[in-house]
């Protein structure tokens, strides 16, 4: 009798349970798709592939990533929270175009935050942490030597974010992550003719000061380093936009990809 009841329960719960699992799988897949597209667009900003003011059309993004427009809308909402895109009523969604004033504010905040980070680094970083950062700097310098500017820029960003992570202050690390994610848009909107990049010796010198436990020199070098990038920007509005093909800018167009 008991076995019959269990069998009846199994039969009645089976389809419902299967449907529930299918819904969970579909929900998990949707979350994964949102994260994948979000990270791809965020990385495209970091790599300076998306020019400020570029319109991000839902259908073009959906086609480029092979997802539905609901996924794209969620991604664009997240990007707007991080101030990487702006929504203009009756016009659409555009890659953010930071003003000169906003750019100055970002660099001012970055100087204070990174000075605080290197002060903690002098106190907290172990020799092993410093050596890992030195290895990253060597890869960055090699990328510049090889002419791989995109890789070098990403490694330069990694230096700053990994240094912040290493000191163990999650609040400072989160603030810096937001700032360095928004900085490439300032660079694209206000750069001069030459590409603003980190001086090749800056990161190594900062690490030398940290290793020597010289807090004042480490802070001074970091402030100078951030000022070096800001000094190569023309704080006048207006970025030239030469391409609006979203798939090509994201590197998803294998046939016609200038990147």
N, C-alpha and C positions, 0 to 999 in steps of 0.2 A: 504493500500500500504506500509506504513511504517512498519507495523507489519510483512509483508511478507519479507521485506528487512532484518529486524532483525533476523527472523527465518533462512533466507538464510545464513546470516553472522555467526550465531551460529553454523549452520551445517558445514560450511566450516572451521570454526576455531576450532571446537570441537576436531577432531582427532589430529590436529597439537598441540593444547594445551595439550591434554592428553599425547602425545608423549614427549612434552617438560617437563611436570611434571614427567614423568617416568624417563627421563634422569637425572633430578635434584635429584630424589630419589636415583637413582643408584649411582650418583656422591657422594651424601651425605653418602650413605652406604659404599662406597669405602674409603672415608675419615675416617669414624668411624673405619673401619677395620684396616687401617694403624695405627691409633692412638692406638687402642687396642693392636696390636701386638708390636708396638714400646714401649708402657708402660710396657708390660709384659717382654720384653727383657731387658729394662732398669732396671726394678725391679729385674730381675734375676742377673744382674750385681751387684746391690746394696746388694742383699742377698748373694753374693759370690757363686752363683750356677754355673756360667759359667767360667771355668778356662781360663786363658790367653792362646792364641794359639789354642783354639778349633776352628776347621773349621765349619762354618755355611753354610750348604748346602741349596740352595733355595728350592729344592723339599722336603727335610726333614722338613724344617720350614713350608712350605705350608701344608704338611700333618698334622703336629702337631697342627697347628692353624685352619685348615679347611678353608684356603684361597687360592687364586691363586698366582702364582709366581710373577705376576706384583705387587701385594701388598707387597710381601716379598722384591722385589727389591727396592721399595720406602722406606721401613723400614730400610734396610741395608744402603741405601744412607744417611738417617737421622742419623743413628748411627755412620756412618763414619764422619759426620760433627762434632759430639760430641766426636770424637776420641775414641769411645768405640769399634770400629772394624777397621780393616785395609784391604784394597783390594790389593792383590798381583797378578799382571798380570800372566795369564796362570796357576794360582794355585787356586784362589778363594778368599773368604772372611773369615777372621779369627778374633776371639775375640782378641782385642789389647793385646799385651804383652809389658807393659812399661819397659823401661830400668831402671837400677839403677839410672842413672843420671836424667832421667825424674822423677823418684820417689822423689829424693832429691829436684828437682826444685818445684814439687807440694807441698811438705811439707814446703819449704821455703816461697812460695807464700801464703800458707794457714796460716802460723803464722802471716804474716803481715795483711792479710785480717781479720782474726778473732780477732786480737788485735784491729783493727779499729772498728770492730763491737761491741766489749764489751765496748770500749770507748764511742761509741754512746749510748749503752744500759744504761750505768750509767747515762747519761744525759737525755735520753728520755723515758725509760721504766717506766710505771706506776705500782703501787702495784698489780693491777689486772693482768697485763702482767706477772709479776714475779710469781704470784701464779699459773697461768696456766702452766708456765714452770716447776714449782715445782711439779705439779701434773704429768706432763709428766715424770719427773725424777723418781718419785715414781713408775710409771708403768715400767720404764726401769729397776729399781733395782729389782722389783718383778719378771720380766721376767728372769733376771739373776738367782735369787733365785730359780725359778721354773725349771731352766735348759733349758729354751727356748731361745737358743742362737740367732737363726734367728730373733725372735721378738725383743730381746734385742738390736741387732745390728741396726735394723731398727729404733727403738726408740732413739738410740744414734745418728743416723744420723738426725732424726727429731729434736732432741734438737738443733743441730747446725743450721739447716735450718730455724726452727721456730724462733730461737733467731735472726737470720739475718732478717727474714721477719718483726719481731716486731719492729726493730729499724727504719724501713721505708726508708732505702737507697736501692733502687732497683738495682743499679749498683753493690754494694757490694754483695747483695743477689744473683745476677746472677753469679758473679764470683765464689762465694762460692759453688753454686749449681753445677757448672761444675766441680769444684775440688773434692767435696765429691762424685760425681758420678764416677769420674775416680779413686779415692783412692782405692776402693775395688780391682781393678785389680792390683794395686801396692802391696797391702797386699797379694793377692794370689800368685803373682809372686815372692815375696821376703820375705815372712814371715818365722820366725824360727819355731821350733817344736811346740811351744805353740801358741794358737790363740791370735793375738793382739786385745785386747778389751780396752774399756775405764775403768780406775780405777773407782770403784763404787762411790767414794766420790767426784770425780773431778767436775762433773756437779753441784752438790749441793753446793760445795765450791765456784764455780764461781758465782752462783746465790746469795750466801750470800754476796759476795763482791759487786755485782751489787746493791743489796738491801741496803747495807751500804753506797752506793755512793762513794766507794773507788776505783777510777779509776786505780790507779797504781797497786793495789793488783789484781784487776779483770784482767788487761792485763797480769800481771806476771803469774797468774794461768792459763789463757788460753794458753799462749805460752808454759808453762810447760806441760800442758795437751796434746797439739799437739806433743810436743817433746817426750812425753811418748809413744805414738803410734809409732812414727818413730823409737824410740830407740829399739823397739821390732821387727824390721824388719832386716833381713840379706840382705844387698844391693849387693847380688850376683845374677847374672841372672840364670833363670832356675826354672820353676814350674813343679811339677809332675802332669801329666794328667792321671787320672785313669778311666775316663769315657768319651765317645764321643757320647752317645745316646742323641740327642737333646731333644726329648720328655721327657725322664726321668729327665734330668737336669733341665728342665723347670717345672717339676711337672705336666706334662700333660699326663703322662703314669700312669693311675690309677691302672693298674695291677701290674706293677713292678716299684714302686716308693720308693726309699730308704730315701726320704726326710721326 
